[in-house]
Amino acid sequence: MARLDVTEVFHGILFPGHLHTQDSLQRALEFPFQDTDILIVSYPKSTTWMQEIVTLISSRGDPHLSHTVPNWTRAPWLEQYYCADFLKASSSGPRVLTSHLPHHLLGPALQASNARLQVIYVSRNPKDVLVSFYHFHKMANFLPEAGSFPEFLDKFLESKHYGSWFDHIKGWTNQAAALNLLHVTYEEMSMDLRGTLDRVSSFLQRPLLEDELNNCVKHCSFSSMKDNKMINYSLVPGEIMDHSKGSFMRTQIGDWKNMFTKEQNQRFDSVFNSKMHDCTLEFVWEEE
């Protein structure tokens, strides 16, 4: 299914038609979750690292699966059209699922299923999300033209890309008490990968031995993932993603400083403070 120029509008949110249909989006809202499921949720450009962490913890540090099966097959996105087929073809065992959907859309399916699955929510500095998404738009032929960076910044702040980052993070983390939810930040993974692996393995009730933990650290380091074709999206054909325009995995944290002007940063901070004034989360987006 190409549909590279199609955009699906679903509950007021724009989704690329190359990966989504109205039917696939609606099916996600009615998905029958199971107690043994592991659900990874994030706004776009924050997910891949956690998919790899969960894969390696589940395999106790054995990299075979992460080096032979693409991440979109190991942990398919619920709302994308191929998800149902991948789940049917997958082997027995706990399912690892991924979603970019906001809580107000996916939450009812979680409640209706009565399943006590494990939910991992990943957040990331929205400035780095914005810059990463901007570069991704330039190489992904199934996404609208990125335009100039100032134009892209405007659209991000106006919630024109996959909905609002601000509403997304507040919607999910506000439900942490009602859900079996672990909140992990992208920056934690970058600054303390071993500690993050410990937290996630404990949450998943899969404690690791020292050598297993060492293997996880080795194979889900950013440099290792960047060279792994099962993760770096180099397997995607050039007509879908123009690899000459960049790489999927570019940088870790702080790249926004290379793009934002002083005025843009001040404007972003003003919008952030306005939209997040009622949020109690504490963010650490770079090392002290």
Legacy VTK file of the C-alpha trace (Angstrom):
# vtk DataFile Version 3.0
C-alpha trace
ASCII
DATASET POLYDATA
POINTS 288 float
0.000 0.000 0.000
1.716 3.171 -1.191
-0.746 6.071 -0.743
2.259 8.337 -0.253
0.265 11.510 -0.864
-2.742 10.534 1.269
-3.382 12.028 4.699
-6.023 10.482 6.941
-7.847 12.825 9.310
-9.096 10.849 12.311
-10.756 12.560 15.264
-9.126 15.784 14.120
-5.572 14.341 14.044
-3.533 13.956 10.840
-2.032 10.518 10.075
-0.008 9.494 6.981
-2.174 7.402 4.658
0.806 5.256 3.703
0.590 3.587 7.122
-2.943 4.299 8.291
-6.486 3.846 7.013
-9.748 4.859 8.644
-10.381 1.159 9.283
-6.983 0.526 10.888
-7.356 3.555 13.136
-10.845 2.507 14.199
-9.664 -1.056 14.880
-7.037 0.318 17.267
-9.791 2.034 19.243
-11.522 -1.336 19.631
-8.424 -3.460 20.217
-8.929 -6.412 22.610
-5.947 -6.053 24.956
-4.719 -8.977 27.046
-3.197 -9.049 30.527
0.111 -10.260 29.124
0.479 -7.447 26.585
3.252 -4.867 26.806
2.200 -1.538 25.310
4.797 1.110 24.432
3.260 4.553 23.927
4.815 7.828 22.883
4.415 10.839 20.668
6.327 10.256 17.363
10.135 10.327 17.315
10.467 8.902 20.811
9.702 5.199 20.471
12.383 3.150 18.718
14.819 2.985 21.627
12.203 1.560 23.993
11.157 -1.041 21.425
14.746 -2.254 21.424
15.035 -2.163 25.210
11.870 -4.264 25.648
12.994 -6.716 22.957
16.374 -7.269 24.608
14.967 -7.529 28.130
12.415 -10.072 26.915
15.184 -12.117 25.290
17.474 -11.679 28.319
20.110 -9.837 26.341
20.185 -12.231 23.391
20.413 -9.975 20.296
19.243 -12.600 17.782
15.698 -11.274 17.485
16.720 -7.624 17.342
19.283 -8.419 14.630
16.984 -10.528 12.454
13.449 -9.094 12.773
12.527 -5.463 12.000
11.297 -3.504 14.986
7.954 -2.744 13.311
7.331 -6.509 13.188
8.504 -7.188 16.760
6.456 -4.335 18.217
3.886 -3.253 15.608
1.950 0.001 15.838
-1.666 -0.735 16.764
-3.077 1.950 14.509
-1.138 1.022 11.377
-2.804 -1.140 8.747
-0.429 -4.111 8.896
-0.722 -4.672 12.667
-3.430 -7.341 12.612
-1.533 -9.510 10.123
1.720 -9.227 12.062
0.019 -10.237 15.304
-1.576 -13.264 13.650
1.813 -14.361 12.325
3.706 -13.787 15.571
4.743 -16.627 17.835
3.181 -17.324 21.192
4.231 -15.302 24.221
3.572 -11.790 25.480
2.767 -9.381 22.671
4.748 -6.155 22.451
2.618 -3.409 20.927
3.363 0.212 20.089
1.108 3.239 19.657
1.298 6.954 19.010
-2.388 7.461 19.805
-3.351 9.928 22.528
-4.968 8.570 25.679
-8.364 10.093 24.967
-8.583 7.844 21.887
-6.907 4.636 23.080
-7.878 4.824 26.751
-11.453 3.546 26.241
-10.125 0.357 24.601
-7.859 -0.217 27.599
-10.779 0.264 29.966
-13.163 -1.896 27.941
-10.705 -4.805 27.844
-10.343 -4.858 31.660
-6.799 -6.084 30.985
-4.043 -5.205 33.441
-1.344 -5.004 30.816
1.988 -3.236 31.278
2.133 0.232 29.693
5.427 2.067 29.151
5.078 5.725 28.233
8.128 7.412 26.726
8.462 11.188 26.696
11.174 13.324 25.141
12.185 16.972 25.177
9.623 18.453 22.754
12.284 20.669 21.195
14.281 17.571 20.213
11.041 15.893 19.084
10.333 18.850 16.838
13.809 18.902 15.278
13.867 15.119 14.802
10.401 15.195 13.238
11.464 18.040 10.945
14.402 16.048 9.576
12.214 12.945 9.287
9.655 14.859 7.227
12.413 15.810 4.808
13.345 12.173 4.124
9.974 10.399 4.493
8.082 10.624 1.210
4.863 9.551 2.949
4.822 12.693 5.103
3.897 16.221 3.981
6.674 18.545 2.842
8.558 19.877 5.835
8.828 23.406 4.490
11.182 25.763 6.290
12.069 25.184 9.919
10.129 28.289 11.082
7.056 26.991 9.219
7.469 23.558 10.769
7.843 25.095 14.214
4.570 26.968 13.705
2.744 23.775 12.742
4.159 21.896 15.725
3.043 24.551 18.165
-0.361 24.606 16.460
-0.639 20.798 16.895
-0.716 20.137 13.135
1.554 17.062 13.371
-0.023 13.984 14.984
-1.935 16.222 17.354
-0.562 18.075 20.361
2.623 16.918 22.089
1.486 18.766 25.185
-1.909 17.058 25.334
-0.354 13.687 24.490
2.038 13.593 27.433
-0.452 15.048 29.909
-3.207 12.705 28.757
-1.156 9.561 29.341
0.811 10.503 32.456
-2.308 11.827 34.181
-3.635 8.266 33.984
-0.566 6.653 35.564
-2.430 5.842 38.782
-5.317 4.199 36.918
-3.046 2.290 34.551
-0.149 -0.053 35.202
2.086 2.605 33.646
5.809 3.305 33.795
6.948 6.728 32.547
10.464 6.738 31.074
12.131 9.687 29.388
14.291 9.550 26.301
16.892 11.520 28.210
17.065 8.859 30.947
17.863 6.286 28.284
20.631 8.496 26.948
22.177 9.554 30.263
21.695 6.325 32.275
20.983 3.394 29.980
21.899 0.756 32.577
19.667 2.371 35.183
16.818 2.580 32.668
17.224 -1.100 31.809
17.029 -1.916 35.508
13.832 0.127 35.903
12.143 -1.384 32.854
13.147 -4.971 33.615
11.840 -4.572 37.164
8.579 -3.112 35.882
8.197 -5.981 33.404
8.999 -8.441 36.210
11.938 -9.788 34.216
14.972 -9.241 36.467
18.242 -9.673 34.603
21.479 -11.333 35.641
24.591 -9.185 35.418
25.813 -10.652 32.121
22.297 -10.361 30.648
22.144 -6.719 31.672
25.584 -6.099 30.161
24.427 -7.596 26.863
21.321 -5.406 26.899
23.446 -2.313 27.478
25.766 -3.290 24.633
23.127 -4.064 22.032
20.717 -1.224 22.750
23.305 1.519 22.971
22.559 4.317 20.516
25.639 3.527 18.430
24.685 -0.147 18.178
21.131 0.670 17.129
22.294 3.211 14.579
24.221 0.436 12.784
21.441 -2.161 13.067
19.407 -2.315 9.852
16.505 -3.895 11.757
16.151 -0.630 13.670
17.584 2.194 11.550
14.937 1.879 8.795
17.535 1.405 6.073
15.440 -1.582 4.929
12.667 0.784 3.841
12.775 1.278 0.030
14.122 4.570 -1.257
10.851 5.588 -2.879
9.267 5.582 0.598
12.168 7.028 2.579
14.854 8.982 0.738
17.966 7.878 2.615
20.101 10.353 0.668
18.425 13.142 2.652
19.460 11.866 6.053
19.384 8.969 8.471
16.506 7.864 10.677
18.657 7.734 13.803
20.559 10.993 13.890
21.340 12.244 17.388
20.419 11.637 21.007
19.689 14.742 23.087
20.174 18.474 22.665
20.074 18.696 18.856
17.465 21.455 19.131
20.279 23.836 20.085
21.637 23.505 16.548
18.328 24.650 15.016
16.528 27.069 17.312
17.250 30.754 17.241
17.133 32.655 20.530
13.750 34.110 19.570
12.339 30.713 18.578
13.508 29.234 21.862
11.859 32.020 23.830
8.631 31.564 21.914
8.666 27.800 22.442
9.323 28.223 26.166
6.421 30.635 26.420
4.035 28.160 24.765
5.422 25.293 26.854
4.928 27.179 30.107
1.402 28.129 29.117
0.315 24.639 28.092
2.154 22.744 30.843
1.469 25.024 33.804
-0.853 22.403 35.317
1.578 19.499 34.767
3.384 18.168 37.852
6.024 16.206 35.946
9.653 17.153 36.494
11.780 17.061 33.368
15.556 16.605 33.181
16.473 17.109 29.553
20.230 17.337 29.792
23.011 16.563 32.214
23.678 19.198 34.854
LINES 1 289
288 0 1 2 3 4 5 6 7 8 9 10 11 12 13 14 15 16 17 18 19 20 21 22 23 24 25 26 27 28 29 30 31 32 33 34 35 36 37 38 39 40 41 42 43 44 45 46 47 48 49 50 51 52 53 54 55 56 57 58 59 60 61 62 63 64 65 66 67 68 69 70 71 72 73 74 75 76 77 78 79 80 81 82 83 84 85 86 87 88 89 90 91 92 93 94 95 96 97 98 99 100 101 102 103 104 105 106 107 108 109 110 111 112 113 114 115 116 117 118 119 120 121 122 123 124 125 126 127 128 129 130 131 132 133 134 135 136 137 138 139 140 141 142 143 144 145 146 147 148 149 150 151 152 153 154 155 156 157 158 159 160 161 162 163 164 165 166 167 168 169 170 171 172 173 174 175 176 177 178 179 180 181 182 183 184 185 186 187 188 189 190 191 192 193 194 195 196 197 198 199 200 201 202 203 204 205 206 207 208 209 210 211 212 213 214 215 216 217 218 219 220 221 222 223 224 225 226 227 228 229 230 231 232 233 234 235 236 237 238 239 240 241 242 243 244 245 246 247 248 249 250 251 252 253 254 255 256 257 258 259 260 261 262 263 264 265 266 267 268 269 270 271 272 273 274 275 276 277 278 279 280 281 282 283 284 285 286 287
